[in-house]
Amino acid sequence: MQKNAKQHVQDVCQQLQTSATCLTDAVNTVEKAENKQQIQNTLNQVQSALQAANTTLSNYKE
């Protein structure tokens, strides 16, 4: 069965959450400060994208 638009956005939310978890693990294990900052910057952007996707789901009109 083909997914609808809302289901695709839900998939994205799950993937972004998984990405955020992985990046958090990376931030907590990285050794060099410059690498930590780069990973943290990426994590911040993924969290922003996750928030936007969650807002899309919350405001989705059936």
C-alpha positions as CSV (number, residue, x, y, z in Angstrom):
1,M,0.0,0.0,0.0
2,Q,1.3,3.4,-0.9
3,K,2.0,5.9,1.8
4,N,0.2,9.2,2.0
5,A,1.9,12.6,2.6
6,K,1.4,12.5,6.4
7,Q,3.0,9.0,6.6
8,H,6.0,10.3,4.7
9,V,6.4,13.2,7.1
10,Q,6.1,10.7,10.0
11,D,8.9,8.7,8.4
12,V,11.0,11.8,8.2
13,C,10.4,12.6,11.9
14,Q,11.6,9.1,12.8
15,Q,14.7,9.4,10.7
16,L,15.5,12.8,12.0
17,Q,15.1,11.5,15.6
18,T,17.4,8.6,14.8
19,S,19.9,11.1,13.3
20,A,19.7,13.3,16.4
21,T,20.4,10.3,18.7
22,C,23.4,9.3,16.6
23,L,24.8,12.8,16.6
24,T,24.3,13.2,20.3
25,D,26.3,10.0,20.8
26,A,29.0,11.4,18.5
27,V,29.2,14.7,20.4
28,N,29.6,12.7,23.6
29,T,32.4,10.5,22.3
30,V,34.4,12.9,20.0
31,E,37.9,13.8,21.2
32,K,38.9,16.9,19.2
33,A,37.1,20.2,20.1
34,E,36.9,21.4,16.5
35,N,35.2,18.1,15.5
36,K,32.9,18.4,18.5
37,Q,31.8,21.9,17.4
38,Q,31.1,20.7,13.8
39,I,29.0,17.8,15.1
40,Q,27.2,20.0,17.5
41,N,26.4,22.4,14.7
42,T,25.0,19.5,12.7
43,L,23.0,18.3,15.6
44,N,21.5,21.7,16.1
45,Q,20.3,21.8,12.5
46,V,18.9,18.3,12.7
47,Q,17.0,19.3,15.8
48,S,15.6,22.4,14.0
49,A,14.5,20.2,11.1
50,L,12.9,17.7,13.5
51,Q,11.0,20.6,15.3
52,A,9.8,21.8,11.9
53,A,8.7,18.4,10.8
54,N,6.9,17.8,14.1
55,T,5.1,21.2,13.7
56,T,4.0,20.1,10.2
57,L,2.5,16.9,11.7
58,S,0.8,18.9,14.5
59,N,-0.7,21.3,12.0
60,Y,-1.6,18.7,9.4
61,K,-5.1,19.0,8.0
62,E,-6.8,15.7,7.3
